[in-house]
Amino acid sequence: MTDYSEEQRNELEALESIYPDSFTVLSEKPTTFTITVTSEAGENDEIVQTTLKFTYREKYPDEAPLYEIISQENLEDNDVTNIIKLLEQQVRPLQPSGINQRGTPLATGR
């Protein structure tokens, strides 16, 4: 039997070691955290930054996490769309058939 809580704790420890200055645990039940990603300063010392919020479902990693962009700075609309698409590609193998990342049924396109 899978110990989902232990796997989630181990992953949180790994994420905290990878993102020590930009990782914040918001709650433990359900496991919810943010990661802030910031670019190097570009032209005019402008940075690009986004904060992603993830919430693990009870059976994560067997079920896809919920995710959303909760803040952004200097991102174009198409950049936001591309980030969402990338996240969707990463969690697609974990999603139960017919369910999107927010836990609601997907449109069938019929």
C-alpha atoms as an extended CHARMM CRD file, in Angstrom:
* protein
*
       110  EXT
         1         1  MET       CA              0.0000000000        0.0000000000        0.0000000000  PROA      1               0.0000000000
         2         2  THR       CA              1.2940000000        3.4230000000       -0.9070000000  PROA      2               0.0000000000
         3         3  ASP       CA              2.0220000000        5.8670000000        1.9080000000  PROA      3               0.0000000000
         4         4  TYR       CA              0.9660000000        9.0500000000        0.0950000000  PROA      4               0.0000000000
         5         5  SER       CA              1.6650000000       11.2920000000        3.0850000000  PROA      5               0.0000000000
         6         6  GLU       CA              5.2630000000       10.1170000000        3.3210000000  PROA      6               0.0000000000
         7         7  GLU       CA              5.8290000000       10.4920000000       -0.4250000000  PROA      7               0.0000000000
         8         8  GLN       CA              4.4050000000       14.0220000000       -0.2860000000  PROA      8               0.0000000000
         9         9  ARG       CA              6.6170000000       14.9600000000        2.6800000000  PROA      9               0.0000000000
        10        10  ASN       CA              9.6880000000       13.6200000000        0.8780000000  PROA      10              0.0000000000
        11        11  GLU       CA              8.8370000000       15.6110000000       -2.2310000000  PROA      11              0.0000000000
        12        12  LEU       CA              8.3150000000       18.7920000000       -0.2000000000  PROA      12              0.0000000000
        13        13  GLU       CA             11.7640000000       18.3350000000        1.3610000000  PROA      13              0.0000000000
        14        14  ALA       CA             13.2820000000       17.9180000000       -2.1020000000  PROA      14              0.0000000000
        15        15  LEU       CA             11.4950000000       20.9830000000       -3.4530000000  PROA      15              0.0000000000
        16        16  GLU       CA             12.5970000000       23.0550000000       -0.4740000000  PROA      16              0.0000000000
        17        17  SER       CA             16.2200000000       22.0690000000       -1.1000000000  PROA      17              0.0000000000
        18        18  ILE       CA             15.9270000000       22.9500000000       -4.8080000000  PROA      18              0.0000000000
        19        19  TYR       CA             14.0830000000       26.2670000000       -4.2610000000  PROA      19              0.0000000000
        20        20  PRO       CA             15.2520000000       27.4090000000       -0.7970000000  PROA      20              0.0000000000
        21        21  ASP       CA             14.4690000000       31.1040000000       -1.3300000000  PROA      21              0.0000000000
        22        22  SER       CA             11.2670000000       30.7820000000       -3.3320000000  PROA      22              0.0000000000
        23        23  PHE       CA              9.4210000000       27.8000000000       -1.8330000000  PROA      23              0.0000000000
        24        24  THR       CA              6.6930000000       28.3310000000        0.7830000000  PROA      24              0.0000000000
        25        25  VAL       CA              4.4300000000       25.7170000000        2.3750000000  PROA      25              0.0000000000
        26        26  LEU       CA              0.9630000000       27.2140000000        2.8690000000  PROA      26              0.0000000000
        27        27  SER       CA             -0.7410000000       24.2210000000        4.4950000000  PROA      27              0.0000000000
        28        28  GLU       CA             -0.1570000000       20.5610000000        5.2520000000  PROA      28              0.0000000000
        29        29  LYS       CA             -3.7460000000       19.2810000000        4.9860000000  PROA      29              0.0000000000
        30        30  PRO       CA             -4.1190000000       19.4100000000        2.0630000000  PROA      30              0.0000000000
        31        31  THR       CA             -0.4910000000       19.8960000000        1.1100000000  PROA      31              0.0000000000
        32        32  THR       CA             -0.3620000000       23.3210000000       -0.5320000000  PROA      32              0.0000000000
        33        33  PHE       CA              2.7140000000       25.3170000000       -1.4600000000  PROA      33              0.0000000000
        34        34  THR       CA              3.9830000000       28.0620000000       -3.7240000000  PROA      34              0.0000000000
        35        35  ILE       CA              7.1070000000       28.4060000000       -5.8100000000  PROA      35              0.0000000000
        36        36  THR       CA              8.1400000000       31.8160000000       -7.0970000000  PROA      36              0.0000000000
        37        37  VAL       CA             10.2070000000       31.8080000000      -10.2710000000  PROA      37              0.0000000000
        38        38  THR       CA             12.1750000000       34.9560000000      -11.1340000000  PROA      38              0.0000000000
        39        39  SER       CA             14.2600000000       35.6930000000      -14.2090000000  PROA      39              0.0000000000
        40        40  GLU       CA             17.5750000000       37.4450000000      -14.2750000000  PROA      40              0.0000000000
        41        41  ALA       CA             17.3060000000       41.2070000000      -14.8750000000  PROA      41              0.0000000000
        42        42  GLY       CA             17.0270000000       41.9570000000      -18.5740000000  PROA      42              0.0000000000
        43        43  GLU       CA             16.9090000000       45.1880000000      -20.4960000000  PROA      43              0.0000000000
        44        44  ASN       CA             16.1610000000       48.1840000000      -18.2850000000  PROA      44              0.0000000000
        45        45  ASP       CA             16.7930000000       45.9530000000      -15.2380000000  PROA      45              0.0000000000
        46        46  GLU       CA             13.3100000000       44.4870000000      -15.7180000000  PROA      46              0.0000000000
        47        47  ILE       CA             12.6340000000       41.0460000000      -14.2450000000  PROA      47              0.0000000000
        48        48  VAL       CA              9.9240000000       38.5460000000      -15.0830000000  PROA      48              0.0000000000
        49        49  GLN       CA              8.3690000000       36.7400000000      -12.1360000000  PROA      49              0.0000000000
        50        50  THR       CA              5.5280000000       34.3550000000      -11.4710000000  PROA      50              0.0000000000
        51        51  THR       CA              4.2830000000       32.5530000000       -8.3880000000  PROA      51              0.0000000000
        52        52  LEU       CA              2.7630000000       29.1110000000       -8.8960000000  PROA      52              0.0000000000
        53        53  LYS       CA              0.5120000000       27.5150000000       -6.2970000000  PROA      53              0.0000000000
        54        54  PHE       CA              0.2310000000       23.7300000000       -6.0750000000  PROA      54              0.0000000000
        55        55  THR       CA             -2.1410000000       21.6120000000       -3.9950000000  PROA      55              0.0000000000
        56        56  TYR       CA             -1.6010000000       17.8930000000       -3.7160000000  PROA      56              0.0000000000
        57        57  ARG       CA             -4.6700000000       15.6930000000       -3.9370000000  PROA      57              0.0000000000
        58        58  GLU       CA             -5.0220000000       13.0010000000       -1.2990000000  PROA      58              0.0000000000
        59        59  LYS       CA             -3.4910000000       10.3170000000       -3.5390000000  PROA      59              0.0000000000
        60        60  TYR       CA             -0.7130000000       12.4110000000       -5.0800000000  PROA      60              0.0000000000
        61        61  PRO       CA              1.5570000000       11.3020000000       -6.7800000000  PROA      61              0.0000000000
        62        62  ASP       CA             -0.9720000000        8.8670000000       -8.2630000000  PROA      62              0.0000000000
        63        63  GLU       CA             -3.3350000000       11.8070000000       -8.8760000000  PROA      63              0.0000000000
        64        64  ALA       CA             -2.3470000000       15.0670000000      -10.5260000000  PROA      64              0.0000000000
        65        65  PRO       CA             -1.9030000000       18.1050000000       -8.2880000000  PROA      65              0.0000000000
        66        66  LEU       CA             -4.0660000000       21.1780000000       -8.6180000000  PROA      66              0.0000000000
        67        67  TYR       CA             -2.1630000000       24.2620000000       -9.7650000000  PROA      67              0.0000000000
        68        68  GLU       CA             -2.6290000000       27.8880000000      -10.6300000000  PROA      68              0.0000000000
        69        69  ILE       CA             -0.6720000000       31.0630000000      -11.2630000000  PROA      69              0.0000000000
        70        70  ILE       CA             -1.3960000000       33.3230000000       -8.3000000000  PROA      70              0.0000000000
        71        71  SER       CA              0.7830000000       36.2920000000       -9.2470000000  PROA      71              0.0000000000
        72        72  GLN       CA              2.8700000000       37.5170000000      -12.1050000000  PROA      72              0.0000000000
        73        73  GLU       CA              5.0680000000       40.4350000000      -13.0040000000  PROA      73              0.0000000000
        74        74  ASN       CA              5.9790000000       41.5530000000      -16.5280000000  PROA      74              0.0000000000
        75        75  LEU       CA              4.4970000000       38.4950000000      -18.2300000000  PROA      75              0.0000000000
        76        76  GLU       CA              2.6250000000       38.7930000000      -21.5010000000  PROA      76              0.0000000000
        77        77  ASP       CA             -0.7090000000       36.9720000000      -21.8800000000  PROA      77              0.0000000000
        78        78  ASN       CA              0.8740000000       34.4640000000      -24.2650000000  PROA      78              0.0000000000
        79        79  ASP       CA              3.5900000000       33.7490000000      -21.6430000000  PROA      79              0.0000000000
        80        80  VAL       CA              0.9030000000       32.9130000000      -19.0770000000  PROA      80              0.0000000000
        81        81  THR       CA             -0.8210000000       30.6760000000      -21.6270000000  PROA      81              0.0000000000
        82        82  ASN       CA              2.4760000000       28.9080000000      -22.3550000000  PROA      82              0.0000000000
        83        83  ILE       CA              3.1530000000       28.3310000000      -18.6410000000  PROA      83              0.0000000000
        84        84  ILE       CA             -0.3180000000       26.8190000000      -18.1870000000  PROA      84              0.0000000000
        85        85  LYS       CA              0.1990000000       24.6050000000      -21.2560000000  PROA      85              0.0000000000
        86        86  LEU       CA              3.5500000000       23.4120000000      -19.9030000000  PROA      86              0.0000000000
        87        87  LEU       CA              2.0050000000       22.5810000000      -16.5270000000  PROA      87              0.0000000000
        88        88  GLU       CA             -0.8300000000       20.7060000000      -18.2450000000  PROA      88              0.0000000000
        89        89  GLN       CA              1.6810000000       18.6500000000      -20.2380000000  PROA      89              0.0000000000
        90        90  GLN       CA              3.5700000000       17.7530000000      -17.0710000000  PROA      90              0.0000000000
        91        91  VAL       CA              0.5150000000       16.5730000000      -15.1160000000  PROA      91              0.0000000000
        92        92  ARG       CA             -1.3670000000       14.9300000000      -17.9810000000  PROA      92              0.0000000000
        93        93  PRO       CA              0.1310000000       11.4650000000      -17.2780000000  PROA      93              0.0000000000
        94        94  LEU       CA             -1.1710000000       11.7180000000      -13.6890000000  PROA      94              0.0000000000
        95        95  GLN       CA             -4.7160000000       12.8320000000      -14.5150000000  PROA      95              0.0000000000
        96        96  PRO       CA             -7.6010000000       10.4070000000      -14.2870000000  PROA      96              0.0000000000
        97        97  SER       CA             -9.2830000000       10.1860000000      -17.6820000000  PROA      97              0.0000000000
        98        98  GLY       CA            -11.8110000000       12.9720000000      -18.2210000000  PROA      98              0.0000000000
        99        99  ILE       CA            -10.6790000000       15.1990000000      -15.3130000000  PROA      99              0.0000000000
       100       100  ASN       CA             -8.7710000000       18.4820000000      -15.5980000000  PROA      100             0.0000000000
       101       101  GLN       CA             -6.3150000000       19.9700000000      -13.0820000000  PROA      101             0.0000000000
       102       102  ARG       CA             -9.1190000000       21.6400000000      -11.1410000000  PROA      102             0.0000000000
       103       103  GLY       CA            -10.9740000000       18.3600000000      -10.6880000000  PROA      103             0.0000000000
       104       104  THR       CA            -13.8430000000       19.1740000000      -13.0400000000  PROA      104             0.0000000000
       105       105  PRO       CA            -14.9020000000       17.1140000000      -16.0890000000  PROA      105             0.0000000000
       106       106  LEU       CA            -13.1600000000       17.9310000000      -19.3540000000  PROA      106             0.0000000000
       107       107  ALA       CA            -15.2140000000       18.8750000000      -22.3950000000  PROA      107             0.0000000000
       108       108  THR       CA            -15.4710000000       15.9570000000      -24.7770000000  PROA      108             0.0000000000
       109       109  GLY       CA            -15.4680000000       18.0810000000      -27.9320000000  PROA      109             0.0000000000
       110       110  ARG       CA            -18.5590000000       16.3560000000      -29.3450000000  PROA      110             0.0000000000
